[in-house]
Amino acid sequence: MKAKTNFKKGSRMAWYHYTLHIKSLILSALILTGILTTLQAQEIKFTKPSWWFGAAAGANFNYYSGSTQELNSDFTAPAVFHNGYGLGLYLAPLMEFHRPDSKLGFMLQAGYDSRKGSFKRVWTPCDCLADLSVDLNYITVEPSLRFAPFKSNFYLYGGPRLAFNLAKAFTYKEGEPFDPDLSYMRKALVSMQIGAGYDIPLSSQNKAKQSVLSPFISFQPYFGQNPRSIETWTVSTVRVGAALKFGRGHKIPVPAVIAPVIVVVEPDVKFTVISPTNIPVARRVRETFPVRNYVFFDLGSTEIPDRYVLLKKDQVKDFREDRLEVFTPKYLSGRSDRQMTVYYNVINILGDRMIKNPLAVVRLSGASMEGIPHGLAMAESVKKYLVSVFGIDPSRINTEGRIKPRIPSEQPGGTKELALLREGDDRVSIWSETPGILMEYQTGPETPLAPVEIIGVQQAPIDSYVTFNVDGATEAFSSWSLEIRDEKGAVQKFGPYTQETESIPGKSILGARPAGDFNVTMVGQRKSGNTLKKEAPVHIVLWTPPENEEMLRFSVIFEFNESQAINVYDKFLTDVVTPKIFKDGTVIIHGHTDIIGEEAHNLELSLARANEVRSIIEKALSNAGRSDVKFEVYGFGEDESLAPFDNKYVEGRFYNRTVIIDIIPPKK
């Protein structure tokens, strides 16, 4: 009984061992497939071989069925053996033919084929265990038809098997072993097989000599595989292995490579010139100029900057708002001297108005990142000037210190150009409840002072500019410029520009001439390095308008990066500006920004500001039943050639956040 127990354990372990071999072979084939498949994606310079030669190796998993008992003419076992199994070796050279990318082919393998194994133990009449193992070996010839259903590396195969017996030993054990040869063995067997395989390239198809590894599995059923001429013993076999094959491809002629002609279609542009027919040389301007309620300080200082006009006590009696040109600041902004003279007199305007309104009380709120004491010291500097120079009673001036003004320029989360923004936050704000000091209709800490009216002569107004439109320039060009040639061939050059629209004052082109015919050449520098030229004729006229023509101008100041008109100006535009628009007149609105921020964003922001002002005025006109006014709206962004003020100082940057409204009477 002990021998029987040992036999069962041994058989189970043997079967587990066979299964482990099968799994290992399959797993190895899959890994090689994943690693080597990418080789096929390389460039092909040789054909795949049609003929392959190599060798195959594998393991035969043999399964016995049927019955056997008479082992030879001299010995018959006392009991019948039925089922069994075993593991044998398979080795064979091979030859294979299949054309590249074809489905059909032929395979031939001939070699050593082992079908050895052991039968399950049986009990003999003497109540003894008997063992029988056989060692069958063949020379096998296996021609097969090869079929690749997808014209890929996967293939199926099948065909006959011719086996010629080489060895037929057996070992019988019933106590002592007994191992003569089997009798009645067939010398040759004719059976069949079917199987599947996969070719894994081991070399590049860029080489003439190529090799592949082909894992395969096949099944050889029991019919035709009865090794003896007596009894019913049959053998079925599952074979798992791999074949290593070598072949030689034919060189593929490489066609001459003709470089394709790449035609780069560069974007086109449309060039037009607009020149007004009525271009005034000069126009009298009666401007209502806004005065922000701020006095700006240099960072780290509590002294009033010397760019402000600071009077002596004996000059106060001669100070008048309508004659500010008498009291000019030390540092002017160049193209806007008169307007900045107004602003740099802001403290004097406040002192003059407090004298004229003896009951007025003001609050000075100093804000500084240096801290509340620093802000308070700034406010005290302004108070000291008003008391000592204008003689204002100190009790009429209250002061306070803050870290940030109530409407700061530096926004939460901002990271760009903080130095310029913080300059605008170091300031003293003027706060009063007296209408005579502040802008009409408004009260509160951020209300501007009442505007100042100035009269001057405007040179080259907006409606006198010659406008050059280059539609598509931002996409097509890195920059473009203008060459303007007159009748005598004299050429003036302007530019370079990057925007799609640019305006040049007519007087800059004509000079002192009353009129002229010009040929304008737009020269665009493409991003590719090429140049595009387009021409357009233009006739420019310069003449002086009637002497009694007078234009009205108003301005609206916006907070930093805001396009919605601050509340303080809504009623001003509706109740003050709109009623002064001439019947059948023209309103020219142009928006501007300071230099803080991206240029493209500022261009959009300035136009949004101008359209905001237009919408308020149009609404007021509509409520008054008027539809006789013509509007022209422009956005100039941070363009410093058209900006109202210089950006050097914080005052100029604050006043450049503006929309200017020009009200022009109808032509007579």
Sequence and secondary structure as in RCSB ss.txt:
>XXXX:A:sequence
MKAKTNFKKGSRMAWYHYTLHIKSLILSALILTGILTTLQAQEIKFTKPSWWFGAAAGANFNYYSGSTQELNSDF
TAPAVFHNGYGLGLYLAPLMEFHRPDSKLGFMLQAGYDSRKGSFKRVWTPCDCLADLSVDLNYITVEPSLRFAPF
KSNFYLYGGPRLAFNLAKAFTYKEGEPFDPDLSYMRKALVSMQIGAGYDIPLSSQNKAKQSVLSPFISFQPYFGQ
NPRSIETWTVSTVRVGAALKFGRGHKIPVPAVIAPVIVVVEPDVKFTVISPTNIPVARRVRETFPVRNYVFFDLG
STEIPDRYVLLKKDQVKDFREDRLEVFTPKYLSGRSDRQMTVYYNVINILGDRMIKNPLAVVRLSGASMEGIPHG
LAMAESVKKYLVSVFGIDPSRINTEGRIKPRIPSEQPGGTKELALLREGDDRVSIWSETPGILMEYQTGPETPLA
PVEIIGVQQAPIDSYVTFNVDGATEAFSSWSLEIRDEKGAVQKFGPYTQETESIPGKSILGARPAGDFNVTMVGQ
RKSGNTLKKEAPVHIVLWTPPENEEMLRFSVIFEFNESQAINVYDKFLTDVVTPKIFKDGTVIIHGHTDIIGEEA
HNLELSLARANEVRSIIEKALSNAGRSDVKFEVYGFGEDESLAPFDNKYVEGRFYNRTVIIDIIPPKK
>XXXX:A:secstr
 HHHHHHHHHHHHHHHHHHHHHHHHHHHHHHHHHHHGGGGGS   B   SEEEEEEEEEEEEEEES EEEEETTE
EEEEEE  EEEEEEEEEEEEEE  TT SEEEEEEEEEEE  EEE  EE TTS EEEEEEEEEEEEEEEEEEE TT
SSSEEEEEEEEEEEEEEEEEEEESSSEE  B SSB SEEEEEEEEEEE EE S TTSSEEEEEEEEEEEE STT 
  BSSS  EEEEEEEEEEEEEEE  B                  EEEEE  S  BSEEEEEEEEEE SEEE  TT
  S  TTS    GGGGGG  GGGGGGS  SS  STTHHHHHHHTTHHHHHHHHHHHSTT  EEEEEE TT HHHH
HHHHHHHHHHHHHHH   GGGEEEEEESS SS SS TT  SSHHHHHHHHSEEEEEE  TTTB TT  STT  EE
EEEEEEEEES GGGEEEEEEETHHHHEEEEEEEEE TT  EEEEEEE SSEEEEEHHHHHTT SEEEEEEEEEEE
ETTS EEEEEEEEEEE B   TT EEEEEEEE  TT  S  HHHHHHIIIIIGGGS TT EEEEEE   SSS HH
HHHHHHHHHHHHHHHHHHHHHHHTT    EEEEEE TT TTT SS SSSHHHHHHHSEEEEEEE    
